[in-house]
Amino acid sequence: MNTALHAQPRTPPLTTKLPAVGTTIFTVMSTLAAETGAVNLGQGFPDFNCDPALVNAVTQAMQDGLNQYPPMPGVPVLREAVATKIAAMYGHQYSANSEITITAGATQAIITIILAVVHPGDEVIVLEPCYDSYVPNIELAGGKVVRVPLTPGTFRPDFDKISAAITPRTRAILVNSPHNPSATVWSKADMLTLQDLLAPTDILLISDEVYEHMVFDGALHQSAARFPGLAARAFIVSSFGKTYHVTGWKVGYVAAPAALMAEFRKVHQFNVFTVNTPVQHALASYMANPQPHLELPAFYQRKRDLFRAGLANTAFKLLPSTGSYFQCVDISALKVAERDLPEADFCQWLTREIGVAAIPLSAFYGNGFDQHVVRFCFAKKDETLQLALSRLAKL
């Protein structure tokens, strides 16, 4: 008798490619917020609707029969709209045909860039704290992550440390401005210093600019596209989801010189091939009027100011918020015993006992560096922010 025929089915064992990766802190905190009825100021997405005209444009595109595969790099009219916007805002002209690609969100854009350019053993500099997809992306490509901390307290780039981290194996550096999670913005001087630092090297720049339209107090977003020495070596990433309040649509784009874009598209065509057709046409139609993205800084600055004014009545120490839709606070001065908890435990307590969810900044560091700082998202309805502030006033 062949006993193998009657053996219990067995799933073959695997050796994980990402041994340090579990469920993301964003999923953990959003799940806890839902379970406890807390106001979710943790995960970075709006709780308000987008412009109805944008939804109507998607419906119209569907009704017009635009429901089959689009070209692999994106529909031409949307790539033209992106190129026009970049030229108008930053003075750099990209070819819509060979230098713009539409992606399934910025996260897909970033992993595609890394898979396209990072070879096993290549080093990639990341500036911590950083968005949680960067490091796993590099590891999946077989690259070596080189972590350089932003200056604690101010989160400014330390160019001496960045310079010291560069070796002959450095393939790329990942920069994010406006910055998630710290809500800081790189200055023109910062970008010029980076340009000078990279000039004698062949290091590529991956510039994560998904919050490009959320820069406050009259400042300008210093896109890598503004600086010829950076633009020539940069993949620039942005997000329609962040800009137009449709994060669930998962549509973004990459701009890069033609030689770099050719390599990007080699990978893009095999990990997503392309992005849904009606949404691309709707976005192109909507972008014909630049006012929605030009008005975004004032829209979010008002929410930032409302939220900061309310937090000023608490024991939180407010850190600057000069860009993005985040606000970081130092919890050290709170009068509750929980102030001495690790950031992650404090956020759990805050969600369960106060009814407001936040994200610990330590989650954005590989070593869990704890500064007693947590991050709130203010991309919410005014009434959501007011409810959260009324609960936080208990502290």
Buried (B, 14 or more C-beta within 10 A) or exposed (E): EEEEEEEEEEEEEEEEEEEEEEEEBBEBBBEBBEEEEBBBBBBBBBBEEBEEEBEEBBEBBBEEEBEEEBEBBBBBBBBBBBBBBBEEBBEBEBEBEBBBBBBBBBBBBBBBBBBBBBEEEBBBBBBBBBBBBBBBBBBBBEBBBBBBBBEEEEBBBBBEBBEEBBEEEBBBBBBBBBBBBBBBBBBEEBBBBBBEBBEEEEBBBBBBBBBBBBBBEEBEBBBBBBBEBBBBBBBBBBBBBBBBBBBEBBBBBBBBBEEBBEBBBEBBBEEBEBBBBBBBBBBBBBBEEEEBBEEBBEBBBEBBEBBBEBBEEBBBBBBBBBBBBBBBBBBEEBEBEBBEBEBBEBBBBBBBBBBBBBBBBBBBBBEEBBBBBBBBBBBBEEEBBBBBBEBBEEB
